[in-house]
Structures are given as C-alpha cells and as structure tokens.
Amino acid sequence: MEQFGFYVIKDEFFEKFNDPYLKGNKDQNRPHYYCFKDEADGLYWIIPMSSRVEKYKAVIAHKKEMHKPCDLLYVCKLSNDKENAFLVQDMFPITEKYILRPYTFAGNPLKLINETDRQIIESKAIRILNLIERKVPFNKFQPDVLKIKETLLEELAAELTTV
C-alpha cells in the first residue's frame, strides 16, 4: 500500500466488523484514504471519503461560526480535480488483508498530491486518534475502532503463530 493513496476495502471487512457507524462500502466502490501506518502495531489507519462536499462544508462552517475547531472533517481537491470530503471522524484501522485494490479514476490511481493537504489531514487524524485512544467521545456516531483494532491485532498475532 502506498501512503497518501486511495483504496477500496473488501466487503468482507464490513461484514466482519458490522459496526453501524462505519461508513458503508457502496458496493466496494467508496474510496478510503490511507493516512498513516502505526509502526508500533503494523495497522494502517484509513479515512473514508465522501462526495457530499456541500454537506460537510456546511458542518465545517458551522463549527467555525461557533469558534470551535473542526478536526472531524476536511475538504480538498484530489488528483481528479474534484473536491472530496475526508471523514476524519470515521477513520479506522485495517490490515492489507482487507484491501481489495487501489481506487482509480479514469484508470489512474486517485492520489492526494498537495503536501499541505496531506499534512493537515495527518495532523487532524493524529488528534482524532489521540481522542479515540483516550476514549474521549467526540461524535455520537463514532464507530468502535478500538474494538476493531483489538480484533485486527488478534488476527495478526494468530497469523504470526501459524507461520
């Protein structure tokens, strides 16, 4: 997997981790952004994407009006020259086992090219991950990513013992 790339997740992942707050897979066609790898445990942290940009721009604007930070979401243009919303609040861990393929647009892998956007998204993701790990609720529709993480780590440990 290439960091800053976009990937399609296998339906198997969403069937196994049947959390009502995980964003739907859209028939294995929702792009997910590979933000970073946790070197301590080997899990990848990915962020679901949405094309409903206006909806999320309104949420961001409302937070700004209330003088509150908005680490939950980010909107920017991608390599296909279209704006997309990064749903940082819905990020979750995964292993390569559950990656189906790179997400492509017109036959080319979709990428996040702008370095500033990369840095902003990564800093938001790290802040959200810190909240998650401290079990601080920040969204009433949060997927239980700590449970997903625990199961994935058990799977990795089991794979190591069978090799």
C-alpha positions in Angstrom: 0.0 0.0 0.0 1.2 3.5 -0.9 0.7 6.2 1.8 -1.5 9.1 0.6 -3.2 6.7 -1.9 -6.8 5.7 -2.0 -8.1 2.2 -1.7 -11.2 0.1 -2.0 -11.9 -2.1 1.1 -13.3 -5.6 0.7 -16.9 -6.1 1.7 -15.6 -8.9 4.0 -14.2 -6.2 6.3 -17.6 -4.5 6.7 -19.3 -7.9 7.2 -16.9 -9.0 9.9 -16.8 -5.6 11.6 -20.5 -5.0 11.5 -20.4 -1.6 13.3 -23.5 0.5 12.5 -21.3 3.7 12.4 -18.8 2.5 9.9 -19.4 4.3 6.6 -21.0 2.0 4.0 -18.8 0.4 1.4 -21.0 1.4 -1.5 -20.6 -2.0 -3.2 -16.9 -1.9 -2.8 -16.7 1.5 -4.5 -16.2 4.0 -1.7 -12.6 5.4 -1.7 -10.7 5.3 1.6 -7.6 7.4 2.1 -4.5 5.7 3.6 -3.3 8.2 6.1 -0.6 6.5 8.0 0.7 3.2 9.4 1.1 2.7 13.1 4.6 1.4 13.2 4.1 0.1 16.8 1.5 -2.4 15.8 1.5 -2.6 12.0 -2.0 -1.4 11.4 -3.0 1.1 8.7 -5.3 4.0 9.5 -7.6 5.0 6.7 -10.2 7.7 6.3 -13.5 7.2 4.4 -14.3 9.7 1.7 -17.5 11.4 0.6 -18.5 13.3 -2.5 -21.2 15.1 -0.5 -18.9 18.1 -0.2 -21.5 20.8 0.4 -23.0 18.9 3.3 -19.6 18.7 5.1 -18.6 22.2 4.1 -21.7 23.4 6.0 -20.7 21.4 9.1 -17.2 22.9 9.0 -18.6 26.4 8.5 -21.0 25.9 11.5 -18.1 24.8 13.7 -16.1 27.9 12.7 -19.0 30.1 13.4 -19.2 28.6 16.9 -15.4 29.3 17.2 -14.8 25.6 17.6 -12.0 23.6 15.9 -13.1 21.1 13.3 -10.7 18.2 13.2 -13.5 15.9 12.3 -13.6 16.7 8.5 -11.5 18.2 5.8 -12.4 19.1 2.2 -9.9 19.5 -0.7 -9.3 18.7 -4.3 -7.7 15.4 -5.4 -5.7 14.3 -8.4 -9.0 14.0 -10.4 -9.5 17.8 -9.8 -12.7 17.2 -7.8 -13.4 18.2 -4.2 -14.0 15.4 -1.7 -14.6 15.3 2.0 -12.3 13.4 4.2 -14.4 12.0 7.1 -11.6 12.0 9.7 -14.1 11.4 12.5 -14.8 8.0 10.9 -11.2 6.8 10.5 -10.5 3.2 11.4 -7.6 0.7 11.4 -7.2 -2.0 8.8 -4.7 -4.6 7.6 -3.7 -5.3 4.0 -5.7 -8.5 4.1 -8.9 -6.4 3.7 -7.7 -4.1 0.9 -9.3 -5.0 -2.4 -7.4 -2.7 -4.8 -6.3 0.9 -5.4 -9.2 3.3 -6.1 -8.9 4.5 -9.7 -10.5 7.3 -11.6 -10.3 7.0 -15.4 -8.0 4.1 -15.0 -5.5 6.1 -12.9 -5.0 5.6 -9.1 -6.5 8.5 -7.2 -4.0 10.4 -5.2 -3.7 13.3 -2.8 -1.0 15.4 -4.3 -0.9 18.6 -2.3 1.6 18.3 0.5 -0.2 20.9 2.6 -3.4 19.0 2.4 -1.5 15.8 3.4 -0.1 17.5 6.5 -3.4 19.0 7.6 -5.2 15.7 7.2 -2.5 13.8 9.0 -2.5 16.3 11.9 -6.3 16.1 12.2 -6.1 12.3 12.1 -3.5 12.1 14.8 -5.6 14.4 17.1 -8.7 12.3 16.4 -6.7 9.1 17.1 -5.5 10.5 20.4 -9.1 11.2 21.4 -10.1 7.7 20.4 -7.3 6.1 22.3 -8.2 8.1 25.4 -11.8 7.1 24.9 -13.0 10.7 24.7 -16.3 10.8 22.9 -16.4 13.5 20.2 -19.2 12.2 17.9 -22.3 10.4 18.8 -22.0 8.3 15.7 -18.4 7.0 16.3 -17.6 3.6 15.1 -15.9 1.4 17.8 -12.5 1.5 16.3 -10.8 0.3 19.5 -12.8 -3.0 19.2 -11.8 -3.2 15.5 -8.2 -2.6 16.4 -8.2 -5.3 19.1 -9.6 -7.9 16.7 -7.2 -7.0 14.0 -4.3 -7.3 16.4 -5.6 -10.7 17.5 -5.7 -11.7 13.8 -2.1 -10.5 13.2 -0.9 -12.4 16.3 -2.7 -15.6 15.1 -1.1 -15.3 11.7 2.3 -15.0 13.3 1.8 -18.1 15.4 0.7 -20.2 12.4 3.6 -19.3 10.2 
